[in-house]
């Protein structure tokens, strides 16, 4: 009963996965469709963890913690979780769909071409990121108490930039709440990307929301310098650089930018958290002050054009795949995919069953008629012999017996019955007539069929 209810819930799901757009080590992301009442439809993003990972209780708790945390976010620069669904043994997170690309993809695509435009668009992205990150840091519980949420995985891969030019912070899978009971993280474990980890978090000295600001500082430095800050062939090299290696000012690597950004970047990257910006909004305000006195500011419209220039063809291909998925889904829904399958497949199976059953019925009827004729003939013969040997035969019974004698031709009909001997009613008849040749026939038919079944499991285990 529970299984039937679960199946019913799955059939009634409002969300339909259409196109896979990304897959990582933890989950796969799809573009899906939300179907509401009165024909309402909307594209959404559906995050589905890999099946083998769902066997880990820690991951299930982490997903639920992500859903609870992200569902509280209501900000234009952060991707929140809109809904959660259970599908079989998996947990699906339903989020807003952003038609765009990650900041990482944009920077990689723009590498070596028009660096100044990349920097101008990137600074607008960093500014949006600060606003979204502040919204995460300001999250409260139902009693309006601060949660002390820390994203812990701020990186170019987790910032989505849409065709509208707006940047949004995404992926709260390893976020941690400092002022609440947090079940998503074990103490003593590092989560995130080493190149964007704060020194205090990496060294285990304790951390707070300023660890996220350090990550934004790394992204800002890399955008302006057009190269990686903490890079290495092994994680040990990256850790050493994060903890100890001096960080050169941006102006030393990109003198064309002047010195305007040096103070802001240096404060964001301060290894001592006390010397760092206390709030993401403070970093955003400092950037605004620099951009107001320079020509590096860009509007969201300009960022949107930058996105189209870098990944427009890829987004057009994705859009076409989504359209094809929608058309395929709509045509299937119009013809009733599940019902149609049942109506096409099940009647064919039932007709085949009907043909088989009718053949069996006709076969059984022939056997029954042959058996009745045989019994009538035997009884008639016995009665005739008894009549002939009787001393006072009743004259009235003699005329009635010839039909029984004339019924002896049915034994001539018995040859059609040996072929149906496969169903085994015929052996009983030969036993009554003591016809010896018919007894071995059932054995010959049964023995080969049993022998032919023996090698089948070896050749095909299914």
N, C-alpha and C positions, 0 to 999 in steps of 0.2 A: 504493500500500500504506500509506504514511504517512497519507494522507487518510482511508483507511478506519479506521486505528487511532485517529485523532483523533476521527472520528465515533463510534466505539465508546466512547471515553472520555467524550464528551459525553452519550451515552445512559445511561451508567452513573453519571452524577453523582449524588451523594447530596443535592444541594441543588436546590430548586425555588423559583423566584421567584413570589410570590403577589400582592402588592400594593405599589405604589409609594407611599412615605410622604414622601419629600423629594427635592428636586432643587436643586442649586446650580450654581455656575459650573464646577465640576470633575467632579462625579460625581452619580449618582442612587442613592438608598438604597431598598431594597426590604425588605419583610418576607418571609422565605422559610421553607421547611420543610426540616429535616434529616431524612432517612430513614435509619435504621440497621437493623441486623439484628433479627429477631424482632419486627417491627412497631414498633420504637422510633421515635418522632417528637419533634421539638422545633422551636420557632420560633426563627429566627435573623435577624439583620440582614445584608443583603448589599449591599456598596458596589460599584457598577459605574461606572468612569470613563466619561465621554462618549467616543464612538467617535473623533471627530476629534482629541481630545487624545492618544489612544494612539499617534499617529504621531510624537509628540515623545519622543525618547529620554530627556530629562531627567525627564519625567513618569513614564515606566515605572520608571526608577531610583528616583524618589521614592516610588512606590507600594510597591516591593519593600523600600525602606528603612523605610517606615512599617510594613509587615507584620512585618519582622524585629524592629523595636523594640517594637511593641505586643504581639507574641506573647510577649515576656518579662514582661509585666506580669501579676501575680497579686494583684489587690487589689480589695476590694469597691467602692472609690470610683474605679475607672478601668475604662474599656471597652477590653478587649484584643482582639486579632485571634486568632481560634481556628483559622482555616484559610485557605488561599489556593488558588484554582482558576484554571485557564486556560480561557477560553471564546473560541474563535476566536482573535482577536488581542488580546483584552482580559484584564485581570487582575482577578479578583473577590476582594474581601476579605470574609471571613465573620466576623461579630462577634456578641457577645451582643445579643439583642433587649431593649431597655428599653421597657416599656409605660409611657410617660409623655410628657413634653414638655421642650423646652429651657428653661433658666432665662430666656432672652430672651423666649420665648413666654409664660411665666408672668408675668413682670413687665409685659409689654405688656397682657396680659389683665386683670391686677389693677390697672392704673393708675386712680387716682381712687377706688377702692373699698377700704375697710378697710385703710388704709396700715400700721397697727400690726401687723396679722396678716401682711401682706406682709413687713414687716421681720423679725418673729420667725421666719417660715418661711425667709426669705432668709438669716438669720444661720446657721441650721442647714445650709443649702446651702453657704455659704462655709466652714463648719467642715469639712464633708465634702470640699469641694474641696481644702482644704489637705492633708488626709490622702492623697487620691489623687495630688496633685501631688508630695508627698514621695516616694511610691512610685515615681513616674517618675524623679525626681531621683536616687534610690538605685539605679537599674538598673545591673547589672554585666554583663560579658561572660562567656564560658564559663570564664574563668580567675579569675572573681570580681574583676576589675579594674573600677573605676568607669568608666562610659561618659560621665558628665557630660551626661546628656540634658537638653535644654531644649525645652519644648513650643513656645514662641514664638507660640502662637495661643490663649492663655488668654483667654476671653471668654464672655459669657453664652450665645452661640450654641453653644458647644462644651461646655456642661455640661448633661447630661441628668438630669432628676429624675423618678424613677419613681413609680408609684402606691404603692409601698412606702415612699415618703418619703425614699429614699436618693438622693443626688446622685453622679453619676459623670462624671469628666473623659473627654472623647472627642476623636476626630479628631487623630491624630498625623501628619498628612500633611506638615507642614513642620517637624517636630521635628528637632533637630540634636544630634549627639553631639560634645561638645567634646574628649573624650580618645580618640577613635577616628577611623579614616579614614572620613569622612562623604562619601558620593557624592550625597546628596540635595540639596545646596545649593551654589550658586555663590557665591564670595566677592563682596562688594560689592552684594548684592541684599537688599532689604528684603521680608520676607514676614510677613503677619499683618494685623491691623487697626490702623490708625494710632491710633485713640482709646485703645488698650490697649498701645501700644508703650512700652517703657522709654526714657528719654532717651538713655542710653548706647548702646542698640541703634540708635536713630534717627539719632544723630549719627555713628555709625561708630567709636566709641571702644573697641569691644570689649565683650563682654557675657558673662554666665554665668547660672547658674540664678536669680540674684536678679532678672533681667529678668522672669521669670514671677511673682515675688512682687509686683513693681510692678503687673502686670496685675490680680492679685487685689486689690491695694489700690484700684485704680480701680473695680472691681466693688463693693467694700465701701463706698466713698464714695458711689457712685451709688445703692446700695440704701438707705443711711441718709438721704441727702439727697433721694431720690426725683426725681432729675434727672440729666442727662448732665453729666459733668465736662469732658471735652475734646470740644467740638463746634464745627462750623463749616461754612460753605457750600463750602469747598474744602479740599483736603488741606493746602495751605500754611497755612491758618488753624489747622488741627488741630496741625500740626507746631510752629508758633510757640507755641501754648498749652502743649503738652507740654514744650517746652524752657524756656520763660521765664515764663509767666503764673503769678502766685501762686495757690496752692491754698488756698481758704478752709477753715477748720475746719468740721467737720460741725455743731457746736453753733451756729454762726452762721446756718446755714440751717434747722436743725431743733432749736430750743432745747428742745422737749419731750423730747428724748433725753438732755439733760444733757451733761456733759463727759466721761463715762466712755469714750467711743470715740475722743476726739480724739487722744490720744497713740498709740493703736494704729494709727489710720488715717494719722497724720502719719509715723510710722516706716515703714509699708509704702509710702508715696508719696515717700519721700526721694529727691531727684534724684541725690544722691551714693550710689552703691551701697554704699559702706562704712558709711553710716549706716542702711541698710535692714536688715530682718530677713535673716539669713544663710540661714535654712532656712524652708521652708514650714511645717514642724512648729512652729517658734518662733512664727510668726504665729498658728497654730491654738491654741497654748498660751496666748498673750496674749488671744485671743478667749475662750477657756474661762474665764479668770480674770475677765473683765468679765461674762460671762454668769452666772457663779456668784453674783455680787453684785447681779444685776438680775432683772427679770421678763421679759427678752427671750429667754430660752431656750425652745426648742421641741423636742419629741420628733419622731422620725421618723413616728409615727402622726399627729401634727398636720400635718406637712408633707404626708403622703399625703392627708389630708382637704383641705388647701389645693389640691393638684393637682387633685383631683376637682372642687372648686368652680370652678376656673378653666377647665379644659379637659376636664371629664368628658364632656360631650356629644360633643366632637370625638373623644375616645378611644373612646367607644361606637360611633360611626359607623365608625371605623377597625376596631374589633373585628368589627363586622358584616361589613365588606368582607373581612376576613381569613377569617371563617367561610364566606362565600360562595366565596371562592377555594379554601378547603380542600375544600368540598363539590364544587365543579366539578372540582377536580383528582382527588379520590377517585373520582368517578363516571367520569371519563375513564380513570383508571387501571384501574378495575374492568372497563370495556369494552375496555381495551387501545387507547388512542388511536392510537398509531402503527400497531399491527397492524390495528385496525379500519379505518383509512383505507386501508391497503393492500388489505384484504379487500373493501372496498366499491368502491374506485376501480379497482383492477387487474382484477378479474373483468369489470367493465363494459367496460373497454378491451379485454380479451382476447376477450370475446364479440363486440364490434364487429369486432375483427380477424378473428375466425372467420367472421362473416357475410360480410365483404368477401372473405376468401380463398375461401369456398365459392362465392360468386357468380363470382369469377374462374375457379374450377375448372370450374363448369358452362359458363361462357362459352367457356373454352378447349376443353372437350370438344365443344361444338357446332361450333366452328370446325374441330376436328380431324375430326369425323365428316363435315362438309360437304366438307372437303378430300379425304378418302379417297373419298367417293362421287364427287366430281368427277373424281379421277384414274382411278377404276375406269371411269367412263363414257367418259372420253377414250380410255383403253386399249381398251375394248370397241369403240368406234367405229372406232379405227384397225385393230383386228384384223378387224372386219367388212368394212371397205373392202378390206383386204388379201385377205380370203377371197374376196370377190366378184370381185376382179380376177385371182385366181389361176386358172390353166388346169386344174389338177388339185386341186380342193378336197377335202380329206379329209372324207368323210361323217360321221365320228364327231365332228368338231370343230364341225359346223354346229349340232347340238343344244346343244353346250356354249356356243356364242356367244350364242344368244338371251338367256340371262340377262344377258350383258354389254350387249346391245342394250336389253333390258328395264330395265337399270340406268340408262338415260338419264333417267328421271324424277328421279333425284337432282339433276341440274342445275336442275330446277324447285324443289328445296329451297334452292337457292342464294340466293334472295331473303332468307331469314332471316339469311344470313351477312353481307350488306353492313352491317346495323346494327352487328354486332360489329367492323366494320372499324376501330374506334377503337384496337384493340390491335395493329394493323398486320400480323397474319398474312395478311389477305386480299389485300394487294397482290401477294404471291408467286403466289397462285392465278390472279388475272387475267393475270399475266404469262405463265403457262403456257397459258392459254386464249386469250390475245391479245384479251381483252375490253376494249375501249378505254374505255367509260364508267366503269369502276370505278377507273381510275387517278387522275382528278382528285379523286375523293372523299376519299382520304386527305389530299391537299394542302389541300382546303378545311377539313377537320377540324383539321389540325395548325396551319395558319396562323392561324386565329382564336384558338386557345388561346394561341399564343405572343404574339400581339398583345395579348391581354387581360391578360397578365402584366406588360406593360411599365409601365402607369401605376400598378401596385400599390405599388412602393416610394415613389412620390411622395405617394400618398394616405395610406399607413400605413407609416412607416419600420420598424415592428416586424413 
